[in-house]
């Protein structure tokens, strides 16, 4: 099984640029083209939050147009820039999404089970799963203890050291840690939000954050740094599962680079 994870797309209405600098739509189109060029093709795409920038319906309409060339199943979770009602309306044809309440879901169609969690809190940049979601996750994991599972949420459940992003991280990460520690079949916790590739151990498994298909957050571990974004190369991740090797994750930059040059 091959799963492509794209995150923090921040799509705007056609013709608009983020901060007058970042053409997020064009950059997503280039990422989609890069995914289409993969051989073999992935089995599915996961979009791990901040699908659009301001949550407007026209942004989601633009997003759907940009994703249209992907002839693959696409699974979405919300981030702090998303508006749940508009996201739900835009993806009303996605049957895995619940019609009401928080956008928590499970997909059983692949060798690896996929669970999506809604960590968004309306009007807030930080995230919180809440007791109801955590109970749902515990029950959902307990229902299939022998199946390898990926759990995805927008906000990383760990401090990254990028302090201005950690201040708007997942507020109930310790409660999530307690749930995940009870379920050793969880192969990985996937997240976004920090616009960088970051990995750490978490509750007996691995947790990772995916970079953005658009702009990246400046890398700076100074506690007093105010933060900003930088036009480092956009990227996505490919999570490859085999029964022999388990889950192996790859970082794929998007852009035009010299090569491939064959070894002599």
ChimeraX attribute file (.defattr): number of C-alpha atoms within 10 A of each C-alpha:
attribute: neighborCount
match mode: 1-to-1
recipient: residues
	/A:1	15
	/A:2	21
	/A:3	21
	/A:4	22
	/A:5	28
	/A:6	28
	/A:7	30
	/A:8	31
	/A:9	26
	/A:10	28
	/A:11	31
	/A:12	25
	/A:13	19
	/A:14	15
	/A:15	9
	/A:16	14
	/A:17	16
	/A:18	15
	/A:19	7
	/A:20	7
	/A:21	10
	/A:22	18
	/A:23	19
	/A:24	26
	/A:25	27
	/A:26	17
	/A:27	22
	/A:28	25
	/A:29	18
	/A:30	19
	/A:31	25
	/A:32	19
	/A:33	15
	/A:34	16
	/A:35	21
	/A:36	16
	/A:37	10
	/A:38	9
	/A:39	7
	/A:40	9
	/A:41	15
	/A:42	18
	/A:43	15
	/A:44	17
	/A:45	19
	/A:46	21
	/A:47	24
	/A:48	30
	/A:49	28
	/A:50	26
	/A:51	27
	/A:52	29
	/A:53	21
	/A:54	18
	/A:55	22
	/A:56	18
	/A:57	17
	/A:58	17
	/A:59	23
	/A:60	26
	/A:61	20
	/A:62	17
	/A:63	23
	/A:64	13
	/A:65	12
	/A:66	18
	/A:67	16
	/A:68	12
	/A:69	12
	/A:70	14
	/A:71	11
	/A:72	14
	/A:73	11
	/A:74	17
	/A:75	20
	/A:76	28
	/A:77	28
	/A:78	29
	/A:79	33
	/A:80	28
	/A:81	23
	/A:82	24
	/A:83	23
	/A:84	21
	/A:85	14
	/A:86	17
	/A:87	22
	/A:88	19
	/A:89	14
	/A:90	17
	/A:91	17
	/A:92	13
	/A:93	9
	/A:94	14
	/A:95	9
	/A:96	17
	/A:97	20
	/A:98	13
	/A:99	12
	/A:100	8
	/A:101	9
	/A:102	17
	/A:103	21
	/A:104	22
	/A:105	21
	/A:106	18
	/A:107	14
	/A:108	12
	/A:109	8
	/A:110	13
	/A:111	14
	/A:112	23
	/A:113	19
	/A:114	20
	/A:115	23
	/A:116	26
	/A:117	24
	/A:118	27
	/A:119	29
	/A:120	28
	/A:121	19
	/A:122	14
	/A:123	10
	/A:124	11
	/A:125	17
	/A:126	20
	/A:127	24
	/A:128	19
	/A:129	24
	/A:130	15
	/A:131	12
	/A:132	10
	/A:133	18
	/A:134	18
	/A:135	14
	/A:136	14
	/A:137	23
	/A:138	17
	/A:139	12
	/A:140	14
	/A:141	25
	/A:142	13
	/A:143	10
	/A:144	13
	/A:145	14
	/A:146	12
	/A:147	16
	/A:148	20
	/A:149	26
	/A:150	19
	/A:151	20
	/A:152	30
	/A:153	29
	/A:154	30
	/A:155	33
	/A:156	29
	/A:157	26
	/A:158	21
	/A:159	15
	/A:160	19
	/A:161	13
	/A:162	20
	/A:163	18
	/A:164	19
	/A:165	20
	/A:166	19
	/A:167	12
	/A:168	17
	/A:169	24
	/A:170	23
	/A:171	20
	/A:172	16
	/A:173	18
	/A:174	13
	/A:175	14
	/A:176	23
	/A:177	15
	/A:178	13
	/A:179	17
	/A:180	22
	/A:181	14
	/A:182	15
	/A:183	19
	/A:184	16
	/A:185	20
	/A:186	25
	/A:187	22
	/A:188	22
	/A:189	24
	/A:190	25
	/A:191	30
	/A:192	27
	/A:193	28
	/A:194	27
	/A:195	26
	/A:196	22
	/A:197	17
	/A:198	17
	/A:199	16
	/A:200	12
	/A:201	12
	/A:202	17
	/A:203	18
	/A:204	16
	/A:205	16
	/A:206	14
	/A:207	21
	/A:208	23
	/A:209	29
	/A:210	27
	/A:211	31
	/A:212	31
	/A:213	28
	/A:214	28
	/A:215	25
	/A:216	21
	/A:217	19
	/A:218	17
	/A:219	15
	/A:220	15
	/A:221	13
	/A:222	12
	/A:223	10
	/A:224	10
	/A:225	12
	/A:226	11
	/A:227	16
	/A:228	11
	/A:229	11
	/A:230	14
	/A:231	12
	/A:232	15
	/A:233	16
	/A:234	23
	/A:235	27
	/A:236	22
	/A:237	21
	/A:238	20
	/A:239	18
	/A:240	18
	/A:241	18
	/A:242	12
	/A:243	10
	/A:244	6
	/A:245	8
	/A:246	11
	/A:247	18
	/A:248	13
	/A:249	16
	/A:250	11
	/A:251	15
	/A:252	17
	/A:253	17
	/A:254	20
	/A:255	13
	/A:256	7
	/A:257	7
	/A:258	6
	/A:259	6
	/A:260	6
	/A:261	6
	/A:262	5
	/A:263	4
	/A:264	3
